Amino acid sequence: MTTFLQSIGYDPEFYGEYDNYIGRVCGESQNVYKIICDDTMVRTAENMHKENHPIVGDWVTYTKNGDNGAVITNILPRKTVLYRNKGNRLEKYFIAANIDYGIIVMAADRDFSVNRLERYLTIVTRSKIIPIIILNKIDLIGLAEKNQMMSDITERQKQYTLLTASMNSDDDAEKIKKCMLSGKTYSFIGSSGVGKSTIISKVLGGTELKTENISNFSDRGQHTTTSRQLLIMPDGGVLIDTPGLREIGISLDGTDAGEVFSDIQQYAQKCKFRNCTHTSEPGCAVKNAIDAHALNPDKFENFNKIRRESEYYNSTAYEKKKKDKKFGKMVKSLKSFRKNKKDRFP
């Protein structure tokens, strides 16, 4: 295994040693993929398994196909997968794979919302990805406003690394770079316009991974390509730039929202009644904590909103499964009826 592949995230202890060709997906368009396979070589590769598409960040095995092409033969197991749920639908929208750190960027001048931040934190931490928060564009607000925003974040989510940044400052870019390690994968997450691309450009020293346009390289004509791409850092490690998220759908297992709301769940375990709704029951430890100012009421309200949304997704999934089962039985019964009719009246 080459040192280069390990510098961009390959973990021999997790993936094992492979004799055949290995690469990492760094871009995709129309089922044609860019993969980095050794040093800075970039190939296009068609996906053999149409039912199981690779996503940016995946490690794949491939075989060569002519001088400039390749065919993906297998997707290696994913350590982590970042995804969101698509609106009111049950499908998962996969964002990127094999991420170590999720860098959540919020703009101080337009996008700031602790409730929204907690949604980002939830989709990151449920995937076992370590979050880093960047409050960006602080040069566009006053000092008092900046301090208030930082206080609002740390009051509700003090366990995570919080950085402030103005991309007019080279010192801030260096501060972010110092948090990044060789061999690790960092995905930038946030709404459109919060400054993700500017931060990435600064961290990369104004340079990006130079690759040809996929549609040109594969001679398939011009199509809109994904804005998701994997970029190599000068000192090792990789960044994954993702498109701005306009909606952050969340579906969790049960009502567990993980470490983001762990303090609420700890209080809930002390409630007098096991099925306490934390509204009007006597002996509710959550209500007592809020009354004693030990628990932020806005955080609890946001938790309830995410929990209700999650319960909706899960109940919808259950109902859909019931309908699919019922439909399957109907189809099976219809086939049996037709077969019996044919046997009786050839």
Beta strands, then each sheet from edge to edge (+ up, - down):
strand 1: 21-29
strand 2: 32-36
strand 3: 42-47
strand 4: 59-65
strand 5: 69-75
strand 6: 81-85
strand 7: 92-97
strand 8: 101-107
strand 9: 130-136
strand 10: 161-165
strand 11: 185-189
strand 12: 229-232
strand 13: 238-241
sheet 1: 1+ 2- 3+ 5+ 4- 1+
sheet 2: 6+ 7-
sheet 3: 10+ 9+ 8+ 11+ 13+ 12-
end
